[in-house]
Amino acid sequence: MEPALASRMSGFETPATIAMSMRARVLKAEGKNVISLALGQPDFLTPKIAIEGGYQAALEGKTKYPPIDGFLSLKKAIQKKFKEENGVDYALDEIMVANGVKQILFNALMATLDPEDEVIIPAPYWTSYPIMVRFLGGNPVHVVCPEKDNFVLKARQLKAAITPKTKWLILNSPSNPTGAVWTKEDLLALVEVLRINPQIWIFSDEIYEHLIFDGQRHHSLAALAPELKDRILTVNGVSKTFAMPGWRIGYAGGVKRLIRAMLKIQSNSTSGACSVSQAAATAALQYAQKEVESMKLAYDRRRKKMTAAFSAMNGISCNIPQGAFYIYPGIAGCIGKKTAQGRLIANDQDFAEALLEETYVAVVPGSAFGLSPYLRIAYAADDVVLEEACQRISQFVQELS
Ligand SMILES: Cc1ncc(COP(=O)(O)O)c(C=O)c1O
């Protein structure tokens, strides 16, 4: 008899985003000219000032175990950022640092979920939300937010999804995978519902807050609804804004008793976030605003080009998203057709697989994010690469019959 894995591992899937990238990597290793637009990872280098911050810290001996909740210097920079950029005041003991937003999410759910507790997740969603909820014994409740509503959760939908078992609502604006941005009015309508449901925590994932276009403004939920502040976990990180995904730094502001519980978990899992990365993140938050602005300009240019290219393709519709670095084109007009090599496109998974096998462009099917038939395309890649990808996809679509 073999030693067994935990029963929780059955039904524990690899996120489709990672599965698609893995398949792309295999094809690349075989020598194919693969373009991957599957991973939500900035193509830019980490700002030099952040790297120097990390390097200096390492030279100065900041290589011991870090404080579980984060270095005071970083927490002060985060406190200032929350106050000045988001209009939210957090005391230092209401702030914690972790190994990315992923660990913040894990800590928060681990600290609060009892078996069968429900977590409301607007769909399309970032794949890790439902996976992590299930992993920790909770039930994700997906609420589909259709394209006609700009992929945004409406108050009536939230109201209908709430049950006595609802423990969390997860909000993510700007959104991965759609790039949708919740307006102030959208958020205030949700606040009305949340106000009369005091048992619900709210996870406000604002990691794409700086990638917002067309003069739109990011609104932090805790600033809009101070009366709900003690139930809101305001979550952010340096992975996207500062092109620092490999440094693994995320952070959160929230009520003390929740932060304290999350820190208990963190102290027994990772002992906090990498000390050198914390120094780099501190420098980024303090000094890298110029770099953020120039990356934003590049993303905006690519966003417009990508939407124009996809809108011109037969059978594909593409709204212009207002945030993040994704487009989420609809491919209903391609369903039921056959590719040049004879593959049937019965759904978006078939489309993404055939596209990769026949043109070596990796994208992720909407089914991975809870709304089909769509594709999620990350335009966090060089302009020339994006142009080449669009040409290949356009040809692929033209040849469908
Ligand atoms: C909505 C959202 N939240 C969080 C993360 C992950 O953040 P981190 O790198 O800080 O773990 C991602 C990454 O794709 C994301 O899209």
The ligand as an ORCA input file, in Angstrom:
! r2SCAN-3c Opt
* xyz 0 1
  C      -6.743     39.675     -8.628
  C      -5.416     39.178     -8.187
  N      -5.110     39.185     -6.897
  C      -3.913     38.732     -6.481
  C      -2.979     38.234     -7.349
  C      -1.675     37.673     -6.853
  O      -0.948     38.587     -6.191
  P       0.448     38.231     -5.503
  O       1.476     38.134     -6.593
  O       0.645     39.402     -4.613
  O       0.273     36.950     -4.766
  C      -3.259     38.196     -8.704
  C      -2.270     37.624     -9.645
  O      -2.548     37.213    -10.732
  C      -4.507     38.688     -9.139
  O      -4.822     38.690    -10.435
*
